[in-house]
Amino acid sequence: MFLITPIALGSYWAIIPFAILPVILILRILNEEKLLSKNLQGYDEYCQKTRFRIIPFIW
């Protein structure tokens, strides 16, 4: 989805930031999980029960 939007709008230069966006989101998710694990009691147990973060059966 991120790569198709700039192409649909006709802006090939916009592909560069849209290609970087998923990487930034993944890093942000991992950083937030580390923070929650450190500061929120029971979050590690929750992570063990829910194995997937965003995409079921993939990640």
Buried (B, 14 or more C-beta within 10 A) or exposed (E): EEEEEBEEEEEEEBBEEBEEEEEEEEEEEEEEBEEBEEEEEEBEEEEEEEEEEEEEEEE
